[in-house]
């Protein structure tokens, strides 16, 4: 059974939820920009100021090169000795980026699990175009969400148990998903 176009999909491994795939659609981007409009406007303003004549611009390739050099030097324990500036992403020095770009063909359960361990989201591309975001789900996040929604979980369990007690014949997932 296929999900409706644009609907999030659960990624499971061994019947355990390991991630949530959110397709990137125009409506989703509009919603995301709408919810973060002040940050978007601030970013545009900062970008326009950086593009002002006479202002030196830092290119993305330059940042990636400095980041890689900082990570390699930190691994070798020679960061400060070689004059490589520490890499700052968020509040941590030397931290990995909060996302990783992955081609759709390279997506695997192992990759999602490693991203979860590194607290990284995955930007999924196909033909160099962003098509989805994968948000890894850890067991601690699942526990947290269940704890925060324990009342709803108990309510739905009670409804399910009532339906089981009332129904003589159960409808299985396989019966519902079979084509007519």
mmCIF file of the C-alpha atoms, coordinates in Angstrom:
data_MODEL
# 
_entry.id   MODEL 
# 
loop_
_atom_site.group_PDB 
_atom_site.id 
_atom_site.type_symbol 
_atom_site.label_atom_id 
_atom_site.label_alt_id 
_atom_site.label_comp_id 
_atom_site.label_asym_id 
_atom_site.label_entity_id 
_atom_site.label_seq_id 
_atom_site.pdbx_PDB_ins_code 
_atom_site.Cartn_x 
_atom_site.Cartn_y 
_atom_site.Cartn_z 
_atom_site.occupancy 
_atom_site.B_iso_or_equiv 
_atom_site.pdbx_formal_charge 
_atom_site.auth_seq_id 
_atom_site.auth_comp_id 
_atom_site.auth_asym_id 
_atom_site.auth_atom_id 
_atom_site.pdbx_PDB_model_num 
ATOM 1   C CA . UNK A 1 1   ? 0.000   0.000   0.000  1.00 0.00 ? 1   UNK A CA 1 
ATOM 2   C CA . UNK A 1 2   ? 1.510   3.319   -1.055 1.00 0.00 ? 2   UNK A CA 1 
ATOM 3   C CA . UNK A 1 3   ? 1.401   6.506   0.981  1.00 0.00 ? 3   UNK A CA 1 
ATOM 4   C CA . UNK A 1 4   ? -0.311  9.550   -0.530 1.00 0.00 ? 4   UNK A CA 1 
ATOM 5   C CA . UNK A 1 5   ? 2.031   11.877  -2.437 1.00 0.00 ? 5   UNK A CA 1 
ATOM 6   C CA . UNK A 1 6   ? 3.919   14.150  -0.076 1.00 0.00 ? 6   UNK A CA 1 
ATOM 7   C CA . UNK A 1 7   ? 3.041   12.127  3.047  1.00 0.00 ? 7   UNK A CA 1 
ATOM 8   C CA . UNK A 1 8   ? 5.815   11.302  5.529  1.00 0.00 ? 8   UNK A CA 1 
ATOM 9   C CA . UNK A 1 9   ? 6.974   7.675   5.563  1.00 0.00 ? 9   UNK A CA 1 
ATOM 10  C CA . UNK A 1 10  ? 8.273   5.579   8.449  1.00 0.00 ? 10  UNK A CA 1 
ATOM 11  C CA . UNK A 1 11  ? 11.622  3.836   7.965  1.00 0.00 ? 11  UNK A CA 1 
ATOM 12  C CA . UNK A 1 12  ? 11.899  0.592   9.911  1.00 0.00 ? 12  UNK A CA 1 
ATOM 13  C CA . UNK A 1 13  ? 14.655  -1.945  10.415 1.00 0.00 ? 13  UNK A CA 1 
ATOM 14  C CA . UNK A 1 14  ? 13.773  -5.234  12.052 1.00 0.00 ? 14  UNK A CA 1 
ATOM 15  C CA . UNK A 1 15  ? 10.296  -3.887  12.958 1.00 0.00 ? 15  UNK A CA 1 
ATOM 16  C CA . UNK A 1 16  ? 11.902  -0.969  14.848 1.00 0.00 ? 16  UNK A CA 1 
ATOM 17  C CA . UNK A 1 17  ? 11.296  2.634   13.801 1.00 0.00 ? 17  UNK A CA 1 
ATOM 18  C CA . UNK A 1 18  ? 14.657  4.164   12.843 1.00 0.00 ? 18  UNK A CA 1 
ATOM 19  C CA . UNK A 1 19  ? 13.652  7.211   10.822 1.00 0.00 ? 19  UNK A CA 1 
ATOM 20  C CA . UNK A 1 20  ? 11.011  9.409   9.309  1.00 0.00 ? 20  UNK A CA 1 
ATOM 21  C CA . UNK A 1 21  ? 11.259  10.364  5.627  1.00 0.00 ? 21  UNK A CA 1 
ATOM 22  C CA . UNK A 1 22  ? 9.639   13.698  4.790  1.00 0.00 ? 22  UNK A CA 1 
ATOM 23  C CA . UNK A 1 23  ? 9.288   14.329  1.040  1.00 0.00 ? 23  UNK A CA 1 
ATOM 24  C CA . UNK A 1 24  ? 10.308  17.824  -0.019 1.00 0.00 ? 24  UNK A CA 1 
ATOM 25  C CA . UNK A 1 25  ? 7.338   19.385  -1.808 1.00 0.00 ? 25  UNK A CA 1 
ATOM 26  C CA . UNK A 1 26  ? 6.514   22.971  -2.696 1.00 0.00 ? 26  UNK A CA 1 
ATOM 27  C CA . UNK A 1 27  ? 3.759   23.033  -0.042 1.00 0.00 ? 27  UNK A CA 1 
ATOM 28  C CA . UNK A 1 28  ? 6.155   21.723  2.620  1.00 0.00 ? 28  UNK A CA 1 
ATOM 29  C CA . UNK A 1 29  ? 8.775   24.345  1.721  1.00 0.00 ? 29  UNK A CA 1 
ATOM 30  C CA . UNK A 1 30  ? 6.162   27.114  1.841  1.00 0.00 ? 30  UNK A CA 1 
ATOM 31  C CA . UNK A 1 31  ? 5.063   25.897  5.276  1.00 0.00 ? 31  UNK A CA 1 
ATOM 32  C CA . UNK A 1 32  ? 8.670   25.683  6.493  1.00 0.00 ? 32  UNK A CA 1 
ATOM 33  C CA . UNK A 1 33  ? 9.475   29.181  5.251  1.00 0.00 ? 33  UNK A CA 1 
ATOM 34  C CA . UNK A 1 34  ? 6.219   30.515  6.725  1.00 0.00 ? 34  UNK A CA 1 
ATOM 35  C CA . UNK A 1 35  ? 7.015   29.065  10.148 1.00 0.00 ? 35  UNK A CA 1 
ATOM 36  C CA . UNK A 1 36  ? 10.557  30.472  10.028 1.00 0.00 ? 36  UNK A CA 1 
ATOM 37  C CA . UNK A 1 37  ? 9.906   33.699  8.150  1.00 0.00 ? 37  UNK A CA 1 
ATOM 38  C CA . UNK A 1 38  ? 11.810  35.900  10.615 1.00 0.00 ? 38  UNK A CA 1 
ATOM 39  C CA . UNK A 1 39  ? 14.920  33.706  10.255 1.00 0.00 ? 39  UNK A CA 1 
ATOM 40  C CA . UNK A 1 40  ? 14.537  33.668  6.466  1.00 0.00 ? 40  UNK A CA 1 
ATOM 41  C CA . UNK A 1 41  ? 14.259  37.472  6.355  1.00 0.00 ? 41  UNK A CA 1 
ATOM 42  C CA . UNK A 1 42  ? 17.254  37.831  8.696  1.00 0.00 ? 42  UNK A CA 1 
ATOM 43  C CA . UNK A 1 43  ? 19.293  35.467  6.493  1.00 0.00 ? 43  UNK A CA 1 
ATOM 44  C CA . UNK A 1 44  ? 18.346  37.398  3.357  1.00 0.00 ? 44  UNK A CA 1 
ATOM 45  C CA . UNK A 1 45  ? 19.296  40.690  5.015  1.00 0.00 ? 45  UNK A CA 1 
ATOM 46  C CA . UNK A 1 46  ? 22.641  39.289  6.177  1.00 0.00 ? 46  UNK A CA 1 
ATOM 47  C CA . UNK A 1 47  ? 23.282  37.861  2.705  1.00 0.00 ? 47  UNK A CA 1 
ATOM 48  C CA . UNK A 1 48  ? 22.515  41.194  1.033  1.00 0.00 ? 48  UNK A CA 1 
ATOM 49  C CA . UNK A 1 49  ? 24.831  42.994  3.470  1.00 0.00 ? 49  UNK A CA 1 
ATOM 50  C CA . UNK A 1 50  ? 27.581  40.448  2.769  1.00 0.00 ? 50  UNK A CA 1 
ATOM 51  C CA . UNK A 1 51  ? 27.155  41.058  -0.968 1.00 0.00 ? 51  UNK A CA 1 
ATOM 52  C CA . UNK A 1 52  ? 27.682  44.819  -0.567 1.00 0.00 ? 52  UNK A CA 1 
ATOM 53  C CA . UNK A 1 53  ? 30.504  46.197  -2.739 1.00 0.00 ? 53  UNK A CA 1 
ATOM 54  C CA . UNK A 1 54  ? 33.910  45.995  -1.100 1.00 0.00 ? 54  UNK A CA 1 
ATOM 55  C CA . UNK A 1 55  ? 32.868  43.339  1.413  1.00 0.00 ? 55  UNK A CA 1 
ATOM 56  C CA . UNK A 1 56  ? 34.905  40.124  1.180  1.00 0.00 ? 56  UNK A CA 1 
ATOM 57  C CA . UNK A 1 57  ? 32.653  37.099  0.700  1.00 0.00 ? 57  UNK A CA 1 
ATOM 58  C CA . UNK A 1 58  ? 33.235  33.636  2.119  1.00 0.00 ? 58  UNK A CA 1 
ATOM 59  C CA . UNK A 1 59  ? 32.320  30.950  -0.382 1.00 0.00 ? 59  UNK A CA 1 
ATOM 60  C CA . UNK A 1 60  ? 30.765  27.618  0.599  1.00 0.00 ? 60  UNK A CA 1 
ATOM 61  C CA . UNK A 1 61  ? 33.714  25.689  -0.863 1.00 0.00 ? 61  UNK A CA 1 
ATOM 62  C CA . UNK A 1 62  ? 36.030  27.733  1.338  1.00 0.00 ? 62  UNK A CA 1 
ATOM 63  C CA . UNK A 1 63  ? 34.004  26.907  4.461  1.00 0.00 ? 63  UNK A CA 1 
ATOM 64  C CA . UNK A 1 64  ? 33.974  23.200  3.592  1.00 0.00 ? 64  UNK A CA 1 
ATOM 65  C CA . UNK A 1 65  ? 37.747  23.225  3.032  1.00 0.00 ? 65  UNK A CA 1 
ATOM 66  C CA . UNK A 1 66  ? 38.354  24.944  6.408  1.00 0.00 ? 66  UNK A CA 1 
ATOM 67  C CA . UNK A 1 67  ? 35.910  22.547  8.099  1.00 0.00 ? 67  UNK A CA 1 
ATOM 68  C CA . UNK A 1 68  ? 37.635  19.486  6.625  1.00 0.00 ? 68  UNK A CA 1 
ATOM 69  C CA . UNK A 1 69  ? 41.072  20.823  7.560  1.00 0.00 ? 69  UNK A CA 1 
ATOM 70  C CA . UNK A 1 70  ? 39.882  21.536  11.108 1.00 0.00 ? 70  UNK A CA 1 
ATOM 71  C CA . UNK A 1 71  ? 38.345  18.075  11.519 1.00 0.00 ? 71  UNK A CA 1 
ATOM 72  C CA . UNK A 1 72  ? 41.455  16.343  10.141 1.00 0.00 ? 72  UNK A CA 1 
ATOM 73  C CA . UNK A 1 73  ? 43.755  18.440  12.308 1.00 0.00 ? 73  UNK A CA 1 
ATOM 74  C CA . UNK A 1 74  ? 41.612  17.814  15.391 1.00 0.00 ? 74  UNK A CA 1 
ATOM 75  C CA . UNK A 1 75  ? 41.753  14.070  14.716 1.00 0.00 ? 75  UNK A CA 1 
ATOM 76  C CA . UNK A 1 76  ? 45.534  14.295  14.448 1.00 0.00 ? 76  UNK A CA 1 
ATOM 77  C CA . UNK A 1 77  ? 45.689  16.456  17.604 1.00 0.00 ? 77  UNK A CA 1 
ATOM 78  C CA . UNK A 1 78  ? 47.529  19.251  15.788 1.00 0.00 ? 78  UNK A CA 1 
ATOM 79  C CA . UNK A 1 79  ? 44.803  21.866  15.277 1.00 0.00 ? 79  UNK A CA 1 
ATOM 80  C CA . UNK A 1 80  ? 46.289  24.794  17.156 1.00 0.00 ? 80  UNK A CA 1 
ATOM 81  C CA . UNK A 1 81  ? 49.888  23.902  16.242 1.00 0.00 ? 81  UNK A CA 1 
ATOM 82  C CA . UNK A 1 82  ? 49.218  24.298  12.514 1.00 0.00 ? 82  UNK A CA 1 
ATOM 83  C CA . UNK A 1 83  ? 47.159  27.451  12.886 1.00 0.00 ? 83  UNK A CA 1 
ATOM 84  C CA . UNK A 1 84  ? 43.940  25.797  11.676 1.00 0.00 ? 84  UNK A CA 1 
ATOM 85  C CA . UNK A 1 85  ? 40.976  27.628  13.154 1.00 0.00 ? 85  UNK A CA 1 
ATOM 86  C CA . UNK A 1 86  ? 38.522  25.528  15.175 1.00 0.00 ? 86  UNK A CA 1 
ATOM 87  C CA . UNK A 1 87  ? 35.392  24.564  13.284 1.00 0.00 ? 87  UNK A CA 1 
ATOM 88  C CA . UNK A 1 88  ? 32.226  25.996  14.791 1.00 0.00 ? 88  UNK A CA 1 
ATOM 89  C CA . UNK A 1 89  ? 28.811  24.608  13.935 1.00 0.00 ? 89  UNK A CA 1 
ATOM 90  C CA . UNK A 1 90  ? 26.154  25.519  16.438 1.00 0.00 ? 90  UNK A CA 1 
ATOM 91  C CA . UNK A 1 91  ? 27.466  25.748  19.990 1.00 0.00 ? 91  UNK A CA 1 
ATOM 92  C CA . UNK A 1 92  ? 30.110  23.042  19.704 1.00 0.00 ? 92  UNK A CA 1 
ATOM 93  C CA . UNK A 1 93  ? 33.660  23.294  18.462 1.00 0.00 ? 93  UNK A CA 1 
ATOM 94  C CA . UNK A 1 94  ? 34.608  20.652  15.940 1.00 0.00 ? 94  UNK A CA 1 
ATOM 95  C CA . UNK A 1 95  ? 31.057  19.293  15.744 1.00 0.00 ? 95  UNK A CA 1 
ATOM 96  C CA . UNK A 1 96  ? 29.739  17.615  12.622 1.00 0.00 ? 96  UNK A CA 1 
ATOM 97  C CA . UNK A 1 97  ? 27.180  19.394  10.480 1.00 0.00 ? 97  UNK A CA 1 
ATOM 98  C CA . UNK A 1 98  ? 23.575  18.806  11.629 1.00 0.00 ? 98  UNK A CA 1 
ATOM 99  C CA . UNK A 1 99  ? 22.778  17.171  8.284  1.00 0.00 ? 99  UNK A CA 1 
ATOM 100 C CA . UNK A 1 100 ? 24.438  14.990  5.687  1.00 0.00 ? 100 UNK A CA 1 
ATOM 101 C CA . UNK A 1 101 ? 23.667  14.928  1.970  1.00 0.00 ? 101 UNK A CA 1 
ATOM 102 C CA . UNK A 1 102 ? 23.079  11.408  0.603  1.00 0.00 ? 102 UNK A CA 1 
ATOM 103 C CA . UNK A 1 103 ? 22.069  10.167  -2.827 1.00 0.00 ? 103 UNK A CA 1 
ATOM 104 C CA . UNK A 1 104 ? 18.839  8.159   -2.807 1.00 0.00 ? 104 UNK A CA 1 
ATOM 105 C CA . UNK A 1 105 ? 20.684  5.095   -4.148 1.00 0.00 ? 105 UNK A CA 1 
ATOM 106 C CA . UNK A 1 106 ? 22.997  5.132   -1.103 1.00 0.00 ? 106 UNK A CA 1 
ATOM 107 C CA . UNK A 1 107 ? 20.215  5.243   1.511  1.00 0.00 ? 107 UNK A CA 1 
ATOM 108 C CA . UNK A 1 108 ? 20.280  2.215   3.827  1.00 0.00 ? 108 UNK A CA 1 
ATOM 109 C CA . UNK A 1 109 ? 19.176  1.250   7.340  1.00 0.00 ? 109 UNK A CA 1 
ATOM 110 C CA . UNK A 1 110 ? 22.814  1.263   8.469  1.00 0.00 ? 110 UNK A CA 1 
ATOM 111 C CA . UNK A 1 111 ? 23.293  4.794   7.173  1.00 0.00 ? 111 UNK A CA 1 
ATOM 112 C CA . UNK A 1 112 ? 20.156  6.016   8.986  1.00 0.00 ? 112 UNK A CA 1 
ATOM 113 C CA . UNK A 1 113 ? 21.325  4.333   12.208 1.00 0.00 ? 113 UNK A CA 1 
ATOM 114 C CA . UNK A 1 114 ? 24.798  5.943   11.934 1.00 0.00 ? 114 UNK A CA 1 
ATOM 115 C CA . UNK A 1 115 ? 23.152  9.318   11.299 1.00 0.00 ? 115 UNK A CA 1 
ATOM 116 C CA . UNK A 1 116 ? 21.070  8.801   14.433 1.00 0.00 ? 116 UNK A CA 1 
ATOM 117 C CA . UNK A 1 117 ? 24.211  8.110   16.472 1.00 0.00 ? 117 UNK A CA 1 
ATOM 118 C CA . UNK A 1 118 ? 25.779  11.302  15.072 1.00 0.00 ? 118 UNK A CA 1 
ATOM 119 C CA . UNK A 1 119 ? 22.548  13.315  15.630 1.00 0.00 ? 119 UNK A CA 1 
ATOM 120 C CA . UNK A 1 120 ? 22.430  14.185  11.931 1.00 0.00 ? 120 UNK A CA 1 
ATOM 121 C CA . UNK A 1 121 ? 19.467  14.521  9.631  1.00 0.00 ? 121 UNK A CA 1 
ATOM 122 C CA . UNK A 1 122 ? 19.899  13.235  6.078  1.00 0.00 ? 122 UNK A CA 1 
ATOM 123 C CA . UNK A 1 123 ? 19.218  15.390  3.020  1.00 0.00 ? 123 UNK A CA 1 
ATOM 124 C CA . UNK A 1 124 ? 18.238  12.895  0.315  1.00 0.00 ? 124 UNK A CA 1 
ATOM 125 C CA . UNK A 1 125 ? 18.989  13.841  -3.288 1.00 0.00 ? 125 UNK A CA 1 
ATOM 126 C CA . UNK A 1 126 ? 18.298  12.357  -6.695 1.00 0.00 ? 126 UNK A CA 1 
ATOM 127 C CA . UNK A 1 127 ? 20.081  13.767  -9.739 1.00 0.00 ? 127 UNK A CA 1 
ATOM 128 C CA . UNK A 1 128 ? 21.543  16.458  -7.421 1.00 0.00 ? 128 UNK A CA 1 
ATOM 129 C CA . UNK A 1 129 ? 18.043  17.685  -6.475 1.00 0.00 ? 129 UNK A CA 1 
ATOM 130 C CA . UNK A 1 130 ? 16.767  17.626  -2.885 1.00 0.00 ? 130 UNK A CA 1 
ATOM 131 C CA . UNK A 1 131 ? 13.802  15.247  -2.748 1.00 0.00 ? 131 UNK A CA 1 
ATOM 132 C CA . UNK A 1 132 ? 13.427  14.351  0.944  1.00 0.00 ? 132 UNK A CA 1 
ATOM 133 C CA . UNK A 1 133 ? 14.679  14.819  4.475  1.00 0.00 ? 133 UNK A CA 1 
ATOM 134 C CA . UNK A 1 134 ? 15.223  11.796  6.729  1.00 0.00 ? 134 UNK A CA 1 
ATOM 135 C CA . UNK A 1 135 ? 14.976  12.455  10.446 1.00 0.00 ? 135 UNK A CA 1 
ATOM 136 C CA . UNK A 1 136 ? 16.613  9.590   12.356 1.00 0.00 ? 136 UNK A CA 1 
ATOM 137 C CA . UNK A 1 137 ? 14.594  8.330   15.330 1.00 0.00 ? 137 UNK A CA 1 
ATOM 138 C CA . UNK A 1 138 ? 16.467  7.004   18.344 1.00 0.00 ? 138 UNK A CA 1 
ATOM 139 C CA . UNK A 1 139 ? 15.008  4.788   21.044 1.00 0.00 ? 139 UNK A CA 1 
ATOM 140 C CA . UNK A 1 140 ? 15.416  7.623   23.541 1.00 0.00 ? 140 UNK A CA 1 
ATOM 141 C CA . UNK A 1 141 ? 13.400  9.942   21.273 1.00 0.00 ? 141 UNK A CA 1 
ATOM 142 C CA . UNK A 1 142 ? 10.699  7.283   20.935 1.00 0.00 ? 142 UNK A CA 1 
ATOM 143 C CA . UNK A 1 143 ? 10.595  6.876   24.733 1.00 0.00 ? 143 UNK A CA 1 
ATOM 144 C CA . UNK A 1 144 ? 10.430  10.660  25.168 1.00 0.00 ? 144 UNK A CA 1 
ATOM 145 C CA . UNK A 1 145 ? 7.530   10.973  22.706 1.00 0.00 ? 145 UNK A CA 1 
ATOM 146 C CA . UNK A 1 146 ? 5.640   8.128   24.356 1.00 0.00 ? 146 UNK A CA 1 
ATOM 147 C CA . UNK A 1 147 ? 6.202   9.641   27.798 1.00 0.00 ? 147 UNK A CA 1 
ATOM 148 C CA . UNK A 1 148 ? 4.992   13.044  26.588 1.00 0.00 ? 148 UNK A CA 1 
ATOM 149 C CA . UNK A 1 149 ? 1.930   11.459  24.976 1.00 0.00 ? 149 UNK A CA 1 
ATOM 150 C CA . UNK A 1 150 ? 1.290   8.672   27.477 1.00 0.00 ? 150 UNK A CA 1 
ATOM 151 C CA . UNK A 1 151 ? -2.315  9.770   27.961 1.00 0.00 ? 151 UNK A CA 1 
ATOM 152 C CA . UNK A 1 152 ? -3.037  9.488   24.221 1.00 0.00 ? 152 UNK A CA 1 
ATOM 153 C CA . UNK A 1 153 ? -1.210  6.166   23.977 1.00 0.00 ? 153 UNK A CA 1 
ATOM 154 C CA . UNK A 1 154 ? -3.254  4.718   26.862 1.00 0.00 ? 154 UNK A CA 1 
ATOM 155 C CA . UNK A 1 155 ? -6.485  6.049   25.345 1.00 0.00 ? 155 UNK A CA 1 
ATOM 156 C CA . UNK A 1 156 ? -5.735  4.418   21.968 1.00 0.00 ? 156 UNK A CA 1 
ATOM 157 C CA . UNK A 1 157 ? -4.758  1.146   23.656 1.00 0.00 ? 157 UNK A CA 1 
ATOM 158 C CA . UNK A 1 158 ? -8.066  1.177   25.547 1.00 0.00 ? 158 UNK A CA 1 
ATOM 159 C CA . UNK A 1 159 ? -9.992  1.761   22.303 1.00 0.00 ? 159 UNK A CA 1 
ATOM 160 C CA . UNK A 1 160 ? -8.096  -1.084  20.630 1.00 0.00 ? 160 UNK A CA 1 
ATOM 161 C CA . UNK A 1 161 ? -8.802  -3.439  23.525 1.00 0.00 ? 161 UNK A CA 1 
ATOM 162 C CA . UNK A 1 162 ? -12.520 -2.529  23.454 1.00 0.00 ? 162 UNK A CA 1 
ATOM 163 C CA . UNK A 1 163 ? -12.660 -3.218  19.721 1.00 0.00 ? 163 UNK A CA 1 
ATOM 164 C CA . UNK A 1 164 ? -10.938 -6.567  20.275 1.00 0.00 ? 164 UNK A CA 1 
ATOM 165 C CA . UNK A 1 165 ? -13.465 -7.525  22.940 1.00 0.00 ? 165 UNK A CA 1 
ATOM 166 C CA . UNK A 1 166 ? -16.469 -6.458  20.836 1.00 0.00 ? 166 UNK A CA 1 
ATOM 167 C CA . UNK A 1 167 ? -15.420 -7.912  17.496 1.00 0.00 ? 167 UNK A CA 1 
ATOM 168 C CA . UNK A 1 168 ? -15.727 -11.589 16.737 1.00 0.00 ? 168 UNK A CA 1 
ATOM 169 C CA . UNK A 1 169 ? -13.697 -11.289 13.565 1.00 0.00 ? 169 UNK A CA 1 
ATOM 170 C CA . UNK A 1 170 ? -10.597 -9.115  13.412 1.00 0.00 ? 170 UNK A CA 1 
ATOM 171 C CA . UNK A 1 171 ? -9.542  -7.267  10.290 1.00 0.00 ? 171 UNK A CA 1 
ATOM 172 C CA . UNK A 1 172 ? -5.820  -7.686  9.705  1.00 0.00 ? 172 UNK A CA 1 
ATOM 173 C CA . UNK A 1 173 ? -3.476  -5.195  8.089  1.00 0.00 ? 173 UNK A CA 1 
ATOM 174 C CA . UNK A 1 174 ? -2.852  -7.663  5.261  1.00 0.00 ? 174 UNK A CA 1 
ATOM 175 C CA . UNK A 1 175 ? -6.599  -7.865  4.514  1.00 0.00 ? 175 UNK A CA 1 
ATOM 176 C CA . UNK A 1 176 ? -6.888  -4.085  4.372  1.00 0.00 ? 176 UNK A CA 1 
ATOM 177 C CA . UNK A 1 177 ? -3.828  -3.609  2.150  1.00 0.00 ? 177 UNK A CA 1 
ATOM 178 C CA . UNK A 1 178 ? -4.725  -6.299  -0.426 1.00 0.00 ? 178 UNK A CA 1 
ATOM 179 C CA . UNK A 1 179 ? -5.951  -4.905  -3.741 1.00 0.00 ? 179 UNK A CA 1 
ATOM 180 C CA . UNK A 1 180 ? -9.666  -5.367  -4.357 1.00 0.00 ? 180 UNK A CA 1 
# 
